[in-house]
Amino acid sequence: MALRTARTAREPVPPAPARLPLGFLTPIVLGTMLNALNSSMLAVALLSIQEAFDAGAAVVWLVSGLYLATAVAQPTMGRLADAFGARRIFGIGLLLVLASAAAAPFAPTLGWLIAARVVLGIGTSAAYPAGMSMIRQRADAHPAGGSAPAGGLGAISAASQAAVAFGPPLGGLLVQLVDWRAIFWVNVPLALTALTMALVWLPADDAARRARVTLRELDLPGMALFTGELCGLMLFLLSLPDHPRWWALAAFVVLTAALVWRELRAHRPFVDLRMIARNRPLAATYGRCMATYVVFYSITYALPQWLQQGRGLSEAESGLVMLPMAGLGVVTTMWATRLVGRGLRTVLVTGSAALCVGSAALALFGSSVPLWQILVIAAVLGLPNGFNSLGNQTLMYRTAPADQIGTASGLLRTSQYIGANLASALVGIAVGRQAGDSGLHLLAAVITGISLVLLLNAALTRHLRGTADHG
């Protein structure tokens, strides 16, 4: 029996992609950017929070806690959106954002603040999978509109990249004008605006959906095993640069085996392993996304550290050097949106080729390299972001089963965060605590190799042939 998917990757791309109404798209874009914004704003506030709570290295759990919560919550929220209705889960996520953002500034201890960040991560995780589910439902209801709405997907991708680019400057301004509490309070007006727009403009969920879904069908044991498995993996990866937590790796292996056993026997599994195994384009998209973000986050983590320790720039100067890379990702996303009509192979080959060039160029960096050359290479490193992000996102949209688009979207984001933690471990091993030229060159060699594999994959993968040839 052939696998029924929302839209297979081998189908030709229609010449007139669907266009989403602005009122429909705006709350989804605003909601999805909250996760990236909260992830990036915190970087400039860590020192202030550390001083405020007289905390030591434990302050890093404000970052790791959000990553862990997000990696687990994205597919969970997607599964709930598929089960109970996308707009309902979208709104619940925004309510969690409001509650945690309002409470966090009054946290009496660092532990309470970390807990608030975890709730914030769970809340911000709802918007992307729920939003993708609503986009899929609207496309199914308006089939004459074309295939994947490239403009809408591009807007979501560009908004997330803009949040990453401008989160640190915004966070720095808020901390300077108020204090660290402002990076939480800023979520309140943004979430309220998105929630109001969602109630006014987003279509209501199917009224009969709630009655059709039972707790048994949600596969709560599968959710619990997936949560434990992912926590074990990420705790192990985060510990690699210093003292590896081997118990976390053992827990990951045991829980993975238990998850596979459970999901292969569940009536409606949380992670449909059979579907993923049969749907090779979707499985490959998850792997490609993870590998892409290993490279992306390796550059994002290592380059500022080298600029400060190897090149002698200040925190503010290194942030300005990184800004063209992040900002150019927003521009290239809109460019990539236009290229989607020519086929996803074109988009992914372009992104992977630029990633190869930029990664290899890091090997040219030295403590005496002129600043203008660093800025040029940083700009080159910004080129792949839009192409790879939009390409993988669109491919997931086309290959995921229509009734599991929320879960599939969440798993795409989970693969992204696993890539981020792999990158953190890779940077810690290659660069260490003191970023010098040799460590950066070693990292450049590794990520160039990964980028070459991504380029070959995009050029030769059979399931991209249809989109390239017919686009």
Secondary structure, DSSP 8 states (H G I E B T S, - for coil): -----SS-TTS---SS-----HHHHHHHHHHHHHHHHHHHHGGGTHHHHHHHTT--GGGGHHHHHHHHHHHHHHHHHHHHHHHH-HHHHHHHHHHHHHHHHHHGGG-SSHHHHHHHHHHHHHHHTSHHHHHHHHHHHHHHH-GGG-SS-HHHHHHHHHHHHHHHHHHHHHHHHHHHHS-TTHHHHTHHHHHHHHHHHHHHHS----TTHHHH--TGGGTHHHHHHHHHHHHHHHHHHHHTTSS--HHHHHHHHHHHHHHHHHHTT-SS-SS-HHHHHH-HHHHHHHHHHHHHHHHHHHHHHHHHHHHHHTS---HHHHHHHHHHHHHHHHHHHHHHHHHGGG-HHHHHHHHHHHHHHHHHHGGG--TTS-HHHHHHHHHHHHHHHHHHHHHHHHHHHHHS-GGGHHHHHHHHHHHHHHHHHHHHHHHHHHT-SS--HHHHHHHHHHHHHHHHHHHHHHHH-GGGHHHHHH-
